[in-house]
Amino acid sequence: MNERQVDLAHTVALGSIDDVDHHEVQELLDTEDPALRAEFLREIGQTREALAVLATATATPPPATLRTRLLAAIAAEQPAPPPLRVFRPYE
């Protein structure tokens, strides 16, 4: 398989295939080369297995201070609001 075909197999395994990619995948599955078709399907299967293993890995909880630090960093990056203008119609 070439690099594009491997990328397509990974895209299929991730479930993020678009219409253009779908057409290319269909061509690969319809190919008269049984070895290429088998290799493509094997790559999809191996990728799905790897994703399943990653999904079952135990996540490490973030440090307790992370939320506070992130909110402070976000607040520091936001520009100050413009000063309020008081509308005085009779001046």
N, C-alpha and C positions, 0 to 999 in steps of 0.2 A: 504494500500500500504506500501511496505517496503521502506527504505531509497534509495536504488538503483533505484526503480521505480519512486520515486519523483525526483531524480536527472535526470533520463531520460526524464521525463515530462518537466523539466526546460530546458534541452538541446534542446528538440524539440521546445519549445516556443522561445528560443533564435535563432533557425535556425542554430545551430552549430553541427549538428549530423553527425557522421562518419558512415562508413559501418558496423562496429561491433554494434554500438548503434542502427543503423537502423534495424538490424536483431532482436535485443531485443524488440524494439518498435513494430515491426510487430508481434512478438509473443504475446505481450500484447494486441494488437488490435484484434488478432485472437483468444484470449482466450475464453473459453466457460463460463467464469465467467462474466456475464453482469455487475455485481456490480463493479468488478475490472476495467473493460474496461471503465465504466462510470466515475469512480473516477479518472482514469488516464486522460481521456479527460477533465474532469472538472479542474484538476490541470493545464493542459496545458492552458486552457482558462483563468483561474484566473491569471496565470503567465503572459500571454500576456496582460491582462488588466492592471496589475501592471506596466509592462514595458511601456505601452502606456501612463499611468499617469506620469511616470517618464520622458518620452520623451517630454511631454508638459510642464514640469516644467520650469520656467524662470531661465535661467542661470545667475549667477552673473558675470559681467565682472571682469577680474583680475585687480589688481592694476596697474596703469600706469608704475610703476617702475619695475614690475616683469620681463619684457623682458630684461632690462638692467642688472638686478641682475643675471638672468640665464645665459646670454651670458658671463658675467664676471666670474661666477663660472665655466663655461665650459672651458673658456680660461685658468683659473688658474690650472685646472686639466690636461691639455694637456702638454705632455713633450715638451721641447724645441727641435727644429729641430737640427739634427747633423750639425756640422760645415761644410761649403763647402770646398771641396778639389779641388785645382786647378791642372789640369792635365798639366804637362809640359813634352812633349815627348822627348825633347833634353837635358834633364839634367841628 
